[in-house]
Amino acid sequence: MDGGAPDTIDLDEEGLHMPSTTSVTAHQAAALDALRASDDPDRSLLLQGGWVVDLVDIAPRRADVLIRGGVIEAIAPGIAERVGPDVIVVDVADAIVMPGLVDSHQHAWEGALRGVAPTVAFGGYWGLTHGGTAEHFTPDDMAVGELMSVAQAINAGTTTFIDNSHNHRTEAHADATIEALRSTGIRAVFAAGPPGDGPHDDLFPDELLRLRDRWFPSDDGLVRLRAFDLYPSPDSLRWATDHGLGVAAELGPWAPAAGELAASGALGPGQAFNHCAGLTADTWRALADSGAAVNLVVRSDAQYGIGGLTPVLEAQAAGLRFGISSDNETAYGHDLFTEMRVLLTVQRGLAFRRLGTDEDMPAPFEPWDVLRAATVGGAVNAGLEDRIGTLEPGKRADVVVLSLRAVHLHPWGSAVGTIVNFATPADVDAVFVDGRPLKWGGELVGVDYEALARRAVASRERLLEAAGFSMEDARAGGITPPIPPGF
């Protein structure tokens, strides 16, 4: 760096400790505040000397990553020797620098119900949420759930997610949810739709046009709008296309018109389909040919009994670049590291099971395949492949710094294998979205999480009581009303 380092400030004094011993000058510490400020167009940061896994080249390498104005400006060794004193330089030699993870499908509004129903199958889940607590959500409950879900997403290294938000019983429900989401600084596709059950104001699909006019006048912001479709049909997909909207949809045999999609001509780019259980070969081919995206909900399908094991071999055979998604946190936590591991295990198990049979054996996945799904595949699902998913000059600076200092990561062998097979959210030391730090030194930035958690507990207790459920009912999976038609 130019000019030496008089009057140094240790990052730990600012609560910003990184995984290696690092100090910055006083004016650089002030620049870090500017880095966090949304109105600083030239905020600059250099991550020095980390193991860069860019998801473009398969070989990780030691390099510096220069971020300026929310954009990756350069990736190369030795950049730190050439930058001026206005650039914050952080030594990440004991870390992996990688693209932010992308969750292709999450119901963030349910965040306050985290972990209340660890044993439920789909009927219990529906009874707990759509057929139970959902109609009792206030706009504030929606906001609290959103904030809880985003906090864990950022904590776990997820920088973008497709938010399947479909409990908008009034306009106020939607507005409160969007306002909460936008306040977090995460990148998201907000897929809005009507509730799955219970009374509501019957706002959709026209509500999407109101939301677009009020909250989404352009596609340049961190949060973009899509339509959410619980029961996709050719007509509903065409309506969204005619109004310039993408679609996020649940797809499986429960959708009455699922069998009509393949021949309808309504499939196309800008559409992301979740689960994809029980699809015919014709539908898989149509999805691949249309430019639509799919994502595999690896734990959800098995947890809730949605078609058994995720249809990874079908997606692989169709040649689709699929994403990975977490669904919701009512039974298990948001953690794309675990999703990657489970997908790797399931795919290899299904592939090797074909050894010695008459069926063609697909190539067993390697860690690289599932990491690509959790980054590039997610970017494809979000319609943001030109902006995120890889670390490349010109792309937005959605970056994760993964510390390698923990016992389970030190020493390590393969960088990609370490990410997929060993790392956890606890190893995520820093998270940047658009170059702004949302997690730093292992702590969420600008979030009073204890206060938020207290709000979530109060919301959860009120919702369960209003729906007539006890925590014991939820934990035991004893909430099982009739499943809605089609499921």
Sequence and secondary structure as in RCSB ss.txt:
>XXXX:A:sequence
MDGGAPDTIDLDEEGLHMPSTTSVTAHQAAALDALRASDDPDRSLLLQGGWVVDLVDIAPRRADVLIRGGVIEAI
APGIAERVGPDVIVVDVADAIVMPGLVDSHQHAWEGALRGVAPTVAFGGYWGLTHGGTAEHFTPDDMAVGELMSV
AQAINAGTTTFIDNSHNHRTEAHADATIEALRSTGIRAVFAAGPPGDGPHDDLFPDELLRLRDRWFPSDDGLVRL
RAFDLYPSPDSLRWATDHGLGVAAELGPWAPAAGELAASGALGPGQAFNHCAGLTADTWRALADSGAAVNLVVRS
DAQYGIGGLTPVLEAQAAGLRFGISSDNETAYGHDLFTEMRVLLTVQRGLAFRRLGTDEDMPAPFEPWDVLRAAT
VGGAVNAGLEDRIGTLEPGKRADVVVLSLRAVHLHPWGSAVGTIVNFATPADVDAVFVDGRPLKWGGELVGVDYE
ALARRAVASRERLLEAAGFSMEDARAGGITPPIPPGF
>XXXX:A:secstr
 TT   SEEEGGGGT   SS  EEEHHHHHHHHHHH TT TT EEEEEEEEE  SSSSS EEEEEEEETTEEEEE
ETTGGGT  TTSEEEE TTEEEEE EEEEEE GGGGGGTTS TT  HHHHHHHIIIIIGGG  HHHHHHHHHHHH
HHHHHTTEEEEEEEE   SSHHHHHHHHHHHHHH  EEEEEE   SSS     TTHHHHHHHHHH SSS SSEEE
EEEESS  HHHHHHHHHTT EEEEEESTTSTTGGGHHHHS   TTEEEEE TT  HHHHHHHHHHT EEEE HHH
HHHHTSSSS  HHHHHHTT   EE  B SSSS   HHHHHHHHHHHHHHHHHTTTTSSS       HHHHHHIII
IIHHHHHT TTTSSS  TTSB  EEEEE  SGGGSS S HHHHHHHT  GGGEEEEEETTEEEEETTEESS  HH
HHHHHHHHHHHHHHHHHT  HHHHHTT       TT 
